[in-house]
Amino acid sequence: MKRVGALAAIVAATLIVGCGPKGPAAVDAKRIERAAAGEWLSYGRTYDEQRFSPLDKVNRENVGTLGLAWYAEFDTDRGQEATPLMVDGVLYTTTAWSKVYAFDAKTGEKKWEFDPKVPGDRGFAACCDVVNRGVAVWEGKVFVGTLDGRLIALDAATGTEKWSVVTVDQAKPYTITMAPRVVQGNVLIGNSGGEYGVRGYLTAYDAATGDKKWRFYMTPNAEGKADGEISDAIFAEKANATWSDGAWKQSGGGGTPWDAIAYDPALNSIFVGVGNGAPWNHRIRSGGVGDNLFLSSILALDATTGAYKWHYQTTPGETWDYTATQHIMLADITVGGKPRKVLMQAPKNGFFYVLDRTTGELISADPYIPMAPEADTPAGVPISWSTGVVGENGRPIENPSARYANGPALISPAPFGAHNWQPMAFNPTEGLVFIPVTTVGALAQVYGDDPNFQYRNGGWNTGISMNLGDLPNDEAQRAALKAMLRGRLVAWDPVARKARWSVELPSFWNAGLLSTAGGLVFQGAAEGQFHAYDAADGKKLWSYDTTNGIIAAPMTYAIDGEQYVVVMVGFGGAGALSAAAFLPDRPRLPGRIMVFKLGGAAQAAAYDIPPRAAIDLAGVSSRASVAQGRSLFNANCLVCHSANASGGYLPDLRRSAMIRAPETFRSVVIDGALQANGMASFSRYLNAGQAEAIRAYLITEARRQQGLDTAAARQQTKK
Ligand code: CA
């Protein structure tokens, strides 16, 4: 080839490159659909959300030499749930409080950060910690949904704001914790808030401009009007008739699509997981009448227009907080000798579903936790809500006591679900879906009507008596309960319809998953270890102790032939906040992003662990009613400060100097002195006398705790 020809070829190549989008994160549909092995371009890596990486440089044989390549520490110690994305050598991630970071993926050098400055008191409207699950990228922009309901587009190169839209009525207790997805140039974003009382919907915004393209509501319009949105037709035709009179007209009905979205370009369908009812209690929400579409449903929409295609409701007449927002995964598998395009989900209700994603037809539904007919359940053992059988009509068969119509009943799963938001992962070679199971049936809840239910605007509105969630006062009984609560990593065979292997985990609240072609499954632990398991049999092959706790799902990428494995470190989320007594007892520590490679030899700085302060209760007392304080605590404080104030995750109120004097306690609870930290004023719901009753209850719990602490200290001295 002549010199001129070579030059022409180079110029031509440059022109070809120049035709596409320029600059960092120049991601489009083709790039996500083709998904280069070394990159991670969308929340679940690809549109099918399989969380399977074709990278195999790190594998069964050598994973034992995996070591830390680099890490960075963040300015928040709340829960870290993000899956970072890696595109064009840059790692984009988010932390608690919806902050966004860009790092050089090879060196760890921070390129930029963006703080949307979410007001601290928005933490009050977050049922399950002030978490964020990550960003989306598209044509040079990075998109984040913020806790206060904004969708913000950032310049991928600099982190500066390009546009911002408010996606919710900020006067209502809406939040956003999910990662946006970009489909056909539309940024898709849902919302959270079903526990408080909002009306859920999914909205598509133009990625270039932020203009709204369409919106699909998940519950009816309470005034009986059309919304002027794409969901109007199916509500008029089918969904409105599945609702009756009840508190949903005040609360919006719930149905928040707060996490799962998958996309099939060939079918031009998006698949959305829909949340629980508001209030939870079907009798209070809708008079106990109707299926209440589209609560707890998997919904297929036209990817371009948002128009309804089909739905499958996992839990008709939902009354237990059984969301179907859990991870939706698409795969092409052979069932009964026939290739099927399927959609798979393991929602909170304990069934693993395989659906035909073209038609919505149910292929199979099998319990992935133990379920049994109530008649076969021994006395004292929690009753499973379903017998474990889904009928030919696609409806689960419920146990007689499941709806707690004749009084409180101990029902499994609890509102944490048998599987919560933590992502699953797929291994196409093994034909396995790995599920981070959050309970093993033992974690049950006493469900019962709240006899005093009154809708409280902006407050927690479940219609369930939270007084039933108290822990036993006897410490030995608490220890026995804790011993029953175990997590499980389950390798589920969707064709054989059963688990092939499983690993017992010490805590019920586990981390999300990553699967790789190296034959590995990665998962972090509540206790802080980051583990790699053999995908074929669950054998543990590698562990690294982060000395923190992990709930986020790991991801992996490659640069210059080197494979990196990444996990966001930092404990939190719903389980940590409300059930701390059953989880590792540890202080809250700053979040970190930790990046591993073969032979990595970096050392992470030891955490500066604050000594646990003992408070002096000498002379501390209150004349207020402890019993009233207990009820008020359960109704207002339990969800963040844990049952019986037993938690160490958000401030352990039994060890807080705030409870020593009524004025100090009132300044926080009524006057909002710590609003900026996320502790909002409760003056909307509590008066000074009620706050004092809560203090009286906390003093009682603190004295009890100090008695135990002293006993524990004596025990130590004896040894
Ligand atoms: Ca919920």
Boltz pocket constraint, residues with backbone or C-beta under 6 A from the ligand:
constraints:
  - pocket:
      binder: B
      contacts: [[A, 194], [A, 195], [A, 275], [A, 276], [A, 321], [A, 323], [A, 415]]
      max_distance: 6.0
